[in-house]
Each structure stands twice: as structure tokens, then as C-alpha cells.
């Protein structure tokens, strides 16, 4: 069970009797040991932040200070993917940390493995300044219910590895098959899937030998918890769990229950969840649900760009820190090689707003200067309502980025949603011409061709 803040405080320098010479030293960045203890109990700081905690106390605090969901890292030769370390049920309570990895399934028996994997591996799409790609591949033995050929499985793993450097999940129910596949991945950390009530001992021995995380599967939570406890007895610590449900209602109930129990420090289920959305009746809906509630890894049946793109955007929206919106760097941006007489358009540094404006203007072929003001990552209306986008800030940005030196005609265009700022901005910038543009970015090209042509 987790220790309370008071129990933790008694193990810190400030809680010792007599007090430690470094009690309340503030070197952790927090004023007192008591305050640090309370934050540690709430999983808001790391124990390592205290430089003077004793080794004995570290041992006692290790379990309490550990995140409720263990961090699992899969490594390939070119990249890695992490899952776990989550500390809340709803992202607005704090934030979600590690985005669920999206993996494409590759069956060992399918033809043209390398070519199909290369196609998915090359996929890259830009979304508001970020490049999205697939995270890895799940290589599945010919059958999960019986014994597959270890040599054929190893050949399939080699074919996949020849076409990608991304992390892999190896899927089989025979430990010998998995061992053959893992032998083709020296120096890597794949996920081994999957241990169950029938094979857990052999799977546990293999995971320990390879020092690799092990996926544990069962159709009820009691069995899952029992299996992880047994495997911990073998000295294993890194698990991913699969509640083995392909029905949407049962899946969301189990995933939510696992997260709730983990946050209550039920360590037997304190691990990332893997979802085989590829086995559900509606793969897209199952994958979207798994991303939202609360999978650490999601396996898709095949590479379908339109499905993958939608899931990647959904994932980005859910896993963006609600207290730190996606932002671009404030500054003056050039679009279509602007000239000194080109207009200066104004917007905020919320990434989606910036790209909406920039893409419309760039697509029109019309030259313009785009001044991006620091609005703490908020959209135009939100920033204005919060007092983060006003005439004073806009004027400060124009002066701070020396916009006047770039233009011969001092003309700025405000977003139509904040037309109310035009009078105030005229007072801040008396030598500038203040225009009010359209409310929506899509109307900018037409506005620039007509209203700004005089």
C-alpha cells in the first residue's frame, strides 16, 4: 500500500528526530520536507529530487514513490516507444504522459513481408508541424493456439527487421518460437506476447533470460493479477497486460477498472494494457476507444493510411497536455516571399490556428507577413477572453520583432473575431494602418485579393 504524506515525511531529513542538518534545505525546489512529502505522496515529484534521503529510506519509499503504472520501453535499432508512468484517470486532472504505440500486425505466413512493412515504415504525414508515423510492428506466429515453426517465425522477424528499425512485438504462445524470433533481434528490447495460465512458467523463464518485457493475457482481471504475481515470484518486473476482450463494452469496462485499481496502488495490475484492435469486429472504433481508454499499445490488422492518420490525430489531441497547448514559436513569418508592401497578418501562437492561417495564405499564392503573438498557446478568441491577446501585446510584438523595418507600408490585419481591438491598437500604433480581416482563415485569400488591393 502507498504511504501517506506524514509517513513519507518521517523518512525524509526534516522528519527525523533530531532533524537532519539538511532538513528543509530547499534543494529539491520545494520549501519544506513536509511539502515535498505531500507532493511525493501525490506522485507530483520524484524521490530522486531529494539529495539527502538515506539509503534505508529510499528502500522503504521506493514502492510508494513509484508511478502506479510501470513504465515499459520497447527498443528497436532506430527508435523506442514507451508506455506507462500514468498517474491519473482523466487528463485534465494532470496530464497523460506516454502516447499509446500504434503497431501494425504482420503474420509470419503472409507473402512479401519486407515490401509490406517497408510501405508502412515509410509512412509519414505532417500535422500542425509534427510528423506522424507508425510506431512499430507486431510479428505474429502462424497460429496462437498451437506450435509454430521456430525457423519460419525467425525468418519472418528477419524480413520485418530488414525493412524497418522500429520496435517489435513478438506474438506466439510457444516460448521456443518466441526465443527463435528474439534471437534475430540482438541488442533490442521487443515485447514478448503472451503468457497465460498454460504457458506462464516457460514464458517467464524466457523473459527473464532475455531481460525483455512480457505480455500477460487472461479473460478476467483476477487471473491477470494472479499471473503477474506468480511471474514476479520469478524475479520479473516488466509486464504488459491483455484483458483479452474484443467486444467494445467489455473492453472499456476492463480497461477502466484496470486503470482505477492501478491508481489505487493495486500493483498486480499496475502495468500498461495492450489492445489487439485488429481482432475486433470494427477495428477503427476499437482502436479509437483503446487510445482514449487506456491502452499503452494498440495493434492494427494492416497498414491503412486513412485509418492510421485519424488514429494518430486522435491520439495527439488526447495526449496533448491540457495545460500546455500545442504551440509555435512567436515571431514574424514569411509566406510566399513577401515584399515590403505586403500586408502583416496577426494571429496567436496556438499551433492549429497558426497552420490554418498559414496554409490558407500559402495555398492562395499571395505574399504576406504573418506575425505570431505569444498568447500562451491559446486560440484567438480564447486568448482574447483570457486577456492574453490584446492591443498592448500585439503592439509589443510588432515592436519586439522589428516588423517596421521589414515593410514600407505599415499595415496590419487583425483577426475578425477581435475587431473590438482595432481602436485600442490604433492608439498603441498611431503610425500604422489597422485593418480588420475575416473571422475564418478560409476567407483570407478572398479578403486579401479584394479588401487589401487598395
DRENBA-505854 format. One record per residue (C-alpha): y, x, z; residue in one letter; residue number from 1. Coordinates in Angstrom, 1 decimal. Layout:
# DRENBA-505854
NODE      y      x      z r   k
NODE      Y      X      Z A NUM
...
This chain:
# DRENBA-505854
NODE      y      x      z r   k
NODE    0.0    0.0    0.0 X   1
NODE    3.6    1.1   -0.6 X   2
NODE    5.6    2.4    2.3 X   3
NODE    8.7    0.7    3.4 X   4
NODE   12.1    2.3    3.3 X   5
NODE   12.0    3.0    7.0 X   6
NODE    8.6    4.5    6.8 X   7
NODE    9.7    6.8    4.0 X   8
NODE   12.9    7.7    5.9 X   9
NODE   10.7    9.1    8.8 X  10
NODE    9.1   11.5    6.3 X  11
NODE   12.4   12.8    5.0 X  12
NODE   14.6   15.6    6.5 X  13
NODE   17.0   13.0    8.0 X  14
NODE   14.2   11.1    9.7 X  15
NODE   12.7   14.0   11.6 X  16
NODE   13.1   14.5   15.3 X  17
NODE   15.0   16.7   15.9 X  18
NODE   16.7   16.3   12.5 X  19
NODE   16.1   18.9    9.9 X  20
NODE   19.0   21.3    9.3 X  21
NODE   19.4   19.9    5.8 X  22
NODE   19.4   16.3    6.9 X  23
NODE   21.8   14.2    4.8 X  24
NODE   22.6   17.2    2.6 X  25
NODE   23.6   15.0   -0.4 X  26
NODE   22.0   17.5   -2.8 X  27
NODE   19.9   14.6   -4.2 X  28
NODE   23.1   12.9   -5.2 X  29
NODE   22.9   10.2   -2.5 X  30
NODE   25.0   10.3    0.6 X  31
NODE   22.2   10.0    3.3 X  32
NODE   18.5   10.4    3.7 X  33
NODE   18.3    6.7    4.7 X  34
NODE   19.9    5.6    1.4 X  35
NODE   17.6    7.9   -0.5 X  36
NODE   14.6    6.4    1.3 X  37
NODE   15.7    2.9    0.4 X  38
NODE   16.1    3.9   -3.3 X  39
NODE   12.7    5.6   -3.3 X  40
NODE   11.1    2.5   -1.9 X  41
NODE   12.7    0.5   -4.7 X  42
NODE   11.5    3.0   -7.3 X  43
NODE   15.0    3.9   -8.3 X  44
NODE   14.8    7.6   -7.7 X  45
NODE   12.1   10.3   -7.9 X  46
NODE   10.8   12.1   -4.8 X  47
NODE   11.4   15.4   -6.6 X  48
NODE   15.2   14.8   -6.2 X  49
NODE   14.9   15.9   -2.5 X  50
NODE   14.7   19.7   -2.4 X  51
NODE   13.8   19.9    1.3 X  52
NODE   10.9   17.4    1.8 X  53
NODE    7.9   19.1    3.3 X  54
NODE    4.6   19.5    1.5 X  55
NODE    2.9   17.3    4.1 X  56
NODE    5.5   14.6    3.5 X  57
NODE    5.1   15.0   -0.3 X  58
NODE    1.4   14.3    0.1 X  59
NODE    2.0   11.2    2.2 X  60
NODE    4.8    9.9   -0.1 X  61
NODE    3.1   10.7   -3.5 X  62
NODE    1.3    7.3   -3.7 X  63
NODE    4.3    5.4   -2.5 X  64
NODE    6.8    7.1   -4.8 X  65
NODE    4.5    6.9   -7.9 X  66
NODE    5.6    4.3  -10.5 X  67
NODE    3.4    1.1  -10.2 X  68
NODE    2.2    1.6  -13.8 X  69
NODE    0.8    5.0  -14.5 X  70
NODE    2.4    7.0  -17.4 X  71
NODE   -0.1    7.7  -20.2 X  72
NODE    0.7   10.1  -23.0 X  73
NODE   -1.2   10.3  -26.3 X  74
NODE   -0.6   13.5  -28.2 X  75
NODE   -1.2   14.4  -31.9 X  76
NODE   -0.2   17.7  -33.5 X  77
NODE    3.1   16.3  -34.7 X  78
NODE    4.2   13.7  -32.2 X  79
NODE    3.3   11.9  -29.0 X  80
NODE    3.6    8.3  -27.7 X  81
NODE    4.0    7.3  -24.0 X  82
NODE    3.2    4.0  -22.2 X  83
NODE    3.6    3.1  -18.6 X  84
NODE    6.2    4.0  -15.9 X  85
NODE    7.5    0.4  -16.0 X  86
NODE    9.0   -0.8  -12.7 X  87
NODE   10.0   -4.4  -13.4 X  88
NODE    8.7   -7.8  -14.7 X  89
NODE   11.9   -8.7  -16.6 X  90
NODE   14.0   -6.1  -18.4 X  91
NODE   17.3   -7.4  -17.1 X  92
NODE   16.1   -6.5  -13.5 X  93
NODE   16.5   -2.9  -14.6 X  94
NODE   15.1   -2.0  -18.0 X  95
NODE   11.8   -1.4  -19.8 X  96
NODE   11.2    2.3  -20.4 X  97
NODE    8.4    3.2  -22.9 X  98
NODE    8.1    1.1  -26.0 X  99
NODE    4.6    0.0  -26.8 X 100
NODE    3.0    2.1  -29.5 X 101
NODE    2.1    0.3  -32.7 X 102
NODE   -1.2    1.7  -34.2 X 103
NODE   -2.9    0.8  -37.5 X 104
NODE   -6.6    0.4  -37.4 X 105
NODE   -8.8    2.5  -39.7 X 106
NODE  -12.5    1.6  -39.9 X 107
NODE  -14.8    4.6  -40.3 X 108
NODE  -16.7    2.8  -43.1 X 109
NODE  -13.8    2.0  -45.3 X 110
NODE  -13.1    3.8  -48.5 X 111
NODE  -10.1    6.0  -49.4 X 112
NODE   -9.3    6.6  -45.7 X 113
NODE   -6.9    9.5  -46.3 X 114
NODE   -5.0    7.7  -49.0 X 115
NODE   -4.6    4.5  -47.0 X 116
NODE   -3.5    6.5  -43.9 X 117
NODE   -1.0    8.6  -45.9 X 118
NODE    0.6    5.4  -47.2 X 119
NODE    1.2    4.1  -43.7 X 120
NODE    2.1    7.5  -42.3 X 121
NODE    4.9    7.8  -44.9 X 122
NODE    6.5    4.5  -44.0 X 123
NODE   10.0    4.9  -42.6 X 124
NODE   12.8    2.3  -42.5 X 125
NODE   16.3    2.7  -41.2 X 126
NODE   17.6    0.0  -38.8 X 127
NODE   21.1    0.3  -37.5 X 128
NODE   21.0    4.1  -37.7 X 129
NODE   17.4    4.5  -36.3 X 130
NODE   14.3    5.5  -38.3 X 131
NODE   11.3    3.3  -37.6 X 132
NODE    7.7    4.5  -38.3 X 133
NODE    4.2    3.6  -37.3 X 134
NODE    3.2    5.4  -34.0 X 135
NODE   -0.4    6.3  -34.7 X 136
NODE   -3.8    5.2  -35.9 X 137
NODE   -6.9    3.7  -34.2 X 138
NODE  -10.1    5.0  -35.8 X 139
NODE  -12.9    2.5  -35.2 X 140
NODE  -16.6    3.2  -35.4 X 141
NODE  -18.7    1.1  -37.9 X 142
NODE  -19.8   -1.1  -35.1 X 143
NODE  -18.7   -1.5  -31.5 X 144
NODE  -21.9   -3.3  -30.3 X 145
NODE  -24.4   -0.7  -31.4 X 146
NODE  -24.8    3.0  -32.1 X 147
NODE  -22.8    4.5  -35.0 X 148
NODE  -23.4    7.8  -36.7 X 149
NODE  -21.5   10.5  -34.9 X 150
NODE  -21.2   12.7  -38.0 X 151
NODE  -19.8    9.8  -40.1 X 152
NODE  -17.3    9.0  -37.4 X 153
NODE  -16.3   12.6  -37.1 X 154
NODE  -15.8   12.7  -40.9 X 155
NODE  -13.6    9.6  -40.7 X 156
NODE  -11.5   11.2  -37.9 X 157
NODE  -11.1   14.3  -40.0 X 158
NODE  -10.0   12.2  -43.0 X 159
NODE   -7.4   10.5  -40.9 X 160
NODE   -6.2   13.7  -39.4 X 161
NODE   -5.8   15.2  -42.9 X 162
NODE   -3.3   12.5  -43.8 X 163
NODE   -1.3   12.2  -40.5 X 164
NODE   -0.2   14.2  -37.5 X 165
NODE    0.4   11.2  -35.3 X 166
NODE   -1.6   10.4  -32.2 X 167
NODE   -5.0    8.7  -32.5 X 168
NODE   -7.1    6.1  -30.6 X 169
NODE  -10.8    6.7  -31.0 X 170
NODE  -12.8    3.4  -30.8 X 171
NODE  -16.5    3.3  -30.1 X 172
NODE  -18.9    2.1  -27.4 X 173
NODE  -21.2    5.2  -27.7 X 174
NODE  -19.9    8.3  -25.8 X 175
NODE  -21.7   10.6  -28.2 X 176
NODE  -19.8    9.0  -31.1 X 177
NODE  -16.5    9.4  -29.4 X 178
NODE  -17.3   13.0  -28.5 X 179
NODE  -18.0   13.8  -32.1 X 180
NODE  -14.7   12.3  -33.1 X 181
NODE  -12.8   14.1  -30.4 X 182
NODE  -14.3   17.4  -31.5 X 183
NODE  -12.3   17.1  -34.7 X 184
NODE   -9.1   17.0  -32.7 X 185
NODE   -8.9   20.3  -30.8 X 186
NODE   -5.9   20.6  -28.5 X 187
NODE   -4.9   16.9  -28.8 X 188
NODE   -4.9   14.0  -26.4 X 189
NODE   -6.4   10.9  -28.0 X 190
NODE   -7.2    7.7  -26.2 X 191
NODE  -10.9    7.1  -25.8 X 192
NODE  -11.9    3.4  -26.2 X 193
NODE  -13.8    1.9  -24.5 X 194
NODE  -15.6    2.0  -21.2 X 195
NODE  -17.3   -1.3  -20.0 X 196
NODE  -19.8   -2.3  -17.4 X 197
NODE  -22.7   -1.0  -19.5 X 198
NODE  -21.4    2.5  -20.5 X 199
NODE  -18.7    3.4  -17.9 X 200
NODE  -20.6    6.3  -16.5 X 201
NODE  -21.2    8.1  -19.8 X 202
NODE  -17.6    7.3  -20.9 X 203
NODE  -16.2    8.6  -17.6 X 204
NODE  -18.1   11.8  -17.9 X 205
NODE  -16.8   12.3  -21.4 X 206
NODE  -13.1   11.5  -20.5 X 207
NODE  -13.4   14.0  -17.6 X 208
NODE  -14.9   16.6  -19.9 X 209
NODE  -12.1   16.2  -22.5 X 210
NODE   -9.3   15.5  -20.0 X 211
NODE   -8.4   12.5  -22.0 X 212
NODE   -7.2    9.0  -21.0 X 213
NODE   -9.9    6.4  -21.1 X 214
NODE   -9.5    2.7  -22.1 X 215
NODE  -11.5    0.3  -19.9 X 216
NODE  -12.3   -3.2  -21.1 X 217
NODE  -13.6   -6.3  -19.4 X 218
NODE  -13.1  -10.0  -19.9 X 219
NODE  -11.9  -10.6  -16.3 X 220
NODE   -9.5   -8.8  -14.0 X 221
NODE  -11.9   -8.4  -11.1 X 222
NODE  -14.3   -6.5  -13.3 X 223
NODE  -11.5   -4.4  -14.7 X 224
NODE  -10.3   -3.4  -11.3 X 225
NODE  -13.9   -2.6  -10.2 X 226
NODE  -14.4   -0.4  -13.2 X 227
NODE  -11.2    1.6  -12.7 X 228
NODE  -12.1    2.1   -9.0 X 229
NODE  -15.6    3.4   -9.9 X 230
NODE  -14.1    5.7  -12.6 X 231
NODE  -11.5    7.0  -10.1 X 232
NODE  -14.5    8.0   -8.0 X 233
NODE  -15.5   10.4  -10.8 X 234
NODE  -12.1   12.1  -10.4 X 235
NODE  -10.4   10.3  -13.3 X 236
NODE   -6.8    9.0  -13.1 X 237
NODE   -5.6    8.2  -16.6 X 238
NODE   -6.6    4.8  -17.8 X 239
NODE   -5.5    2.1  -20.3 X 240
NODE   -6.9   -1.4  -19.6 X 241
NODE   -8.0   -4.1  -22.1 X 242
NODE   -8.5   -7.6  -20.7 X 243
NODE  -10.4   -8.4  -23.9 X 244
NODE   -8.9  -11.7  -24.9 X 245
NODE   -7.9  -12.7  -28.4 X 246
NODE   -6.5  -16.1  -27.5 X 247
NODE   -2.8  -16.3  -27.1 X 248
NODE   -2.7  -18.4  -23.9 X 249
NODE   -5.4  -16.3  -22.1 X 250
NODE   -3.8  -13.1  -23.2 X 251
NODE   -0.3  -13.8  -21.9 X 252
NODE   -1.7  -15.1  -18.6 X 253
NODE   -3.8  -12.0  -18.1 X 254
NODE   -1.1   -9.5  -19.2 X 255
NODE    1.5  -11.2  -16.9 X 256
NODE   -0.9  -11.2  -14.0 X 257
NODE   -1.7   -7.5  -14.5 X 258
NODE    2.0   -6.7  -14.5 X 259
NODE    2.6   -8.7  -11.4 X 260
NODE   -0.3   -7.2   -9.5 X 261
NODE    0.7   -3.7  -10.6 X 262
NODE    4.3   -4.2   -9.4 X 263
NODE    2.8   -5.2   -6.0 X 264
NODE    1.1   -1.8   -6.0 X 265
NODE   -2.4   -3.0   -6.7 X 266
NODE   -3.3    0.4   -8.0 X 267
NODE   -6.6   -0.7   -9.6 X 268
NODE   -4.7   -2.4  -12.4 X 269
NODE   -1.6   -0.2  -12.4 X 270
NODE   -2.1    1.1  -16.0 X 271
NODE   -0.8    0.3  -19.5 X 272
NODE   -2.5   -2.5  -21.4 X 273
NODE   -3.9   -2.2  -24.9 X 274
NODE   -3.9   -5.2  -27.2 X 275
NODE   -6.1   -5.5  -30.3 X 276
NODE   -3.9   -8.0  -32.0 X 277
NODE   -6.0   -7.2  -35.1 X 278
NODE   -8.8   -9.3  -33.7 X 279
NODE   -6.6  -12.4  -33.0 X 280
NODE   -6.6  -15.5  -35.3 X 281
NODE   -2.8  -14.9  -36.0 X 282
NODE   -2.2  -11.1  -35.9 X 283
NODE    1.5  -11.3  -36.2 X 284
NODE    2.0  -13.8  -33.4 X 285
NODE   -0.5  -11.9  -31.1 X 286
NODE    1.3   -8.6  -31.8 X 287
NODE    4.7  -10.0  -31.1 X 288
NODE    3.5  -11.6  -27.9 X 289
NODE    1.9   -8.4  -26.8 X 290
NODE    5.1   -6.4  -27.4 X 291
NODE    7.1   -8.9  -25.3 X 292
NODE    4.4   -9.4  -22.5 X 293
NODE    3.5   -6.4  -21.7 X 294
NODE    1.3   -4.2  -23.8 X 295
NODE    1.5   -0.5  -23.9 X 296
NODE   -0.4   -0.1  -27.1 X 297
NODE   -0.8   -2.6  -29.9 X 298
NODE   -3.4   -2.2  -32.6 X 299
NODE   -2.8   -3.8  -36.0 X 300
NODE   -5.5   -4.5  -38.6 X 301
NODE   -3.9   -2.8  -41.5 X 302
NODE   -0.6   -1.4  -42.8 X 303
NODE    1.5   -4.4  -43.9 X 304
NODE    5.2   -3.2  -44.2 X 305
NODE    6.8   -6.6  -43.8 X 306
NODE    4.8   -7.3  -40.6 X 307
NODE    5.4   -3.9  -39.2 X 308
NODE    9.1   -4.0  -39.8 X 309
NODE    9.5   -7.3  -37.9 X 310
NODE    7.5   -6.0  -35.0 X 311
NODE    9.5   -2.7  -34.9 X 312
NODE   12.8   -4.6  -34.8 X 313
NODE   11.5   -7.0  -32.1 X 314
NODE   10.3   -4.0  -30.1 X 315
NODE   13.6   -2.2  -30.4 X 316
NODE   15.5   -5.3  -29.2 X 317
NODE   13.3   -5.9  -26.2 X 318
NODE   13.2   -2.2  -25.2 X 319
NODE   16.9   -1.5  -25.6 X 320
NODE   18.4   -1.0  -22.1 X 321
NODE   20.4   -4.2  -21.5 X 322
NODE   22.9   -2.2  -19.5 X 323
NODE   23.3    0.4  -22.4 X 324
NODE   23.5   -1.4  -25.7 X 325
NODE   22.8    0.5  -28.9 X 326
NODE   26.0    2.4  -29.8 X 327
NODE   27.5    4.6  -32.4 X 328
NODE   30.0    7.3  -31.7 X 329
NODE   33.6    6.2  -31.7 X 330
NODE   35.7    7.8  -34.4 X 331
NODE   37.2    7.4  -37.8 X 332
NODE   34.5    7.0  -40.6 X 333
NODE   35.0    7.3  -44.3 X 334
NODE   33.5    4.7  -46.6 X 335
NODE   33.3    5.1  -50.4 X 336
NODE   35.6    8.2  -50.4 X 337
NODE   38.8    6.5  -49.1 X 338
NODE   42.2    7.6  -50.3 X 339
NODE   45.4    7.9  -48.2 X 340
NODE   46.5    4.5  -49.4 X 341
NODE   43.1    2.9  -48.4 X 342
NODE   43.1    0.4  -45.5 X 343
NODE   42.0    1.1  -42.0 X 344
NODE   39.4   -1.4  -40.7 X 345
NODE   38.9   -1.8  -37.0 X 346
NODE   35.6   -2.6  -35.2 X 347
NODE   33.8   -1.8  -32.0 X 348
NODE   31.0    0.8  -31.4 X 349
NODE   28.2   -1.8  -31.0 X 350
NODE   25.7   -0.4  -33.4 X 351
NODE   24.8   -3.7  -35.1 X 352
NODE   28.5   -4.6  -35.5 X 353
NODE   29.3   -1.2  -37.0 X 354
NODE   26.4   -1.3  -39.5 X 355
NODE   27.2   -4.9  -40.5 X 356
NODE   30.8   -3.9  -41.4 X 357
NODE   29.9   -0.5  -42.9 X 358
NODE   27.1   -1.9  -45.1 X 359
NODE   29.2   -4.7  -46.5 X 360
NODE   32.1   -2.4  -47.4 X 361
NODE   29.9    0.3  -48.7 X 362
NODE   28.0   -2.3  -50.9 X 363
NODE   31.3   -3.5  -52.3 X 364
NODE   32.2   -0.1  -53.6 X 365
NODE   35.7   -0.4  -52.1 X 366
NODE   37.1    2.6  -50.3 X 367
NODE   38.2    2.2  -46.7 X 368
NODE   38.7    4.0  -43.4 X 369
NODE   36.6    2.5  -40.6 X 370
NODE   38.0    3.1  -37.1 X 371
NODE   35.3    2.6  -34.4 X 372
NODE   36.8    2.0  -31.0 X 373
NODE   34.9    2.7  -27.8 X 374
NODE   34.1   -0.8  -26.4 X 375
NODE   31.1    0.4  -24.3 X 376
NODE   28.7   -0.7  -26.9 X 377
NODE   29.8   -4.4  -26.9 X 378
NODE   30.3   -6.6  -30.0 X 379
NODE   33.9   -7.6  -30.9 X 380
NODE   34.1  -11.0  -29.1 X 381
NODE   32.1   -9.8  -26.1 X 382
NODE   34.2   -6.7  -25.7 X 383
NODE   37.4   -8.7  -26.0 X 384
NODE   36.3  -11.2  -23.4 X 385
NODE   35.3   -8.3  -21.1 X 386
NODE   38.7   -6.6  -21.5 X 387
NODE   37.1   -3.6  -23.3 X 388
NODE   38.7   -4.2  -26.8 X 389
NODE   42.4   -4.9  -26.6 X 390
NODE   45.6   -3.7  -28.3 X 391
NODE   46.0   -0.8  -25.9 X 392
NODE   42.6    0.6  -26.6 X 393
NODE   42.9    0.2  -30.3 X 394
NODE   46.3    1.9  -30.3 X 395
NODE   44.9    4.7  -28.2 X 396
NODE   42.0    5.2  -30.7 X 397
NODE   44.4    5.3  -33.6 X 398
NODE   46.4    8.0  -31.9 X 399
NODE   43.5    9.8  -30.4 X 400
NODE   41.7   10.1  -33.7 X 401
NODE   44.9   11.0  -35.5 X 402
NODE   44.5    8.3  -38.1 X 403
NODE   48.1    8.5  -39.2 X 404
NODE   47.5   11.9  -40.6 X 405
NODE   44.9   10.5  -43.0 X 406
NODE   46.8    7.7  -44.5 X 407
NODE   50.0    7.3  -46.5 X 408
NODE   50.2    3.6  -45.9 X 409
NODE   49.9    2.7  -42.2 X 410
NODE   47.9   -0.5  -42.5 X 411
NODE   45.2   -1.7  -40.1 X 412
NODE   42.9   -4.7  -40.3 X 413
NODE   41.8   -6.5  -37.1 X 414
NODE   38.6   -8.5  -37.0 X 415
NODE   39.4  -12.2  -37.4 X 416
NODE   37.8  -13.1  -34.1 X 417
NODE   40.5  -11.2  -32.2 X 418
NODE   43.5  -12.3  -34.3 X 419
NODE   45.2  -13.0  -31.0 X 420
NODE   45.7   -9.3  -30.6 X 421
NODE   47.9   -8.9  -33.6 X 422
NODE   51.2   -9.5  -31.8 X 423
NODE   50.3   -7.1  -29.0 X 424
NODE   49.2   -4.4  -31.4 X 425
NODE   52.4   -4.7  -33.3 X 426
NODE   54.2   -3.9  -30.1 X 427
NODE   51.9   -0.9  -29.5 X 428
NODE   52.2    0.4  -33.1 X 429
NODE   55.7   -0.6  -34.3 X 430
NODE   55.4    1.6  -37.4 X 431
NODE   52.1    0.1  -38.5 X 432
NODE   51.4   -2.9  -40.7 X 433
NODE   48.9   -5.2  -38.8 X 434
NODE   46.6   -7.4  -40.8 X 435
NODE   44.0  -10.0  -39.6 X 436
NODE   40.8   -9.8  -41.5 X 437
NODE   37.9  -12.3  -41.8 X 438
NODE   35.7  -13.3  -38.9 X 439
NODE   32.5  -12.3  -40.5 X 440
NODE   31.6   -8.9  -42.1 X 441
NODE   30.1  -10.6  -45.1 X 442
NODE   33.6  -11.9  -46.1 X 443
NODE   35.2   -8.4  -46.0 X 444
NODE   34.6   -7.5  -49.7 X 445
NODE   36.3  -10.6  -50.9 X 446
NODE   39.2  -10.2  -48.4 X 447
NODE   39.7   -6.6  -49.5 X 448
NODE   39.8   -7.5  -53.2 X 449
NODE   42.4  -10.2  -52.7 X 450
NODE   44.4  -10.1  -49.5 X 451
NODE   44.7   -6.3  -49.4 X 452
NODE   45.6   -5.9  -53.0 X 453
NODE   49.3   -6.3  -52.3 X 454
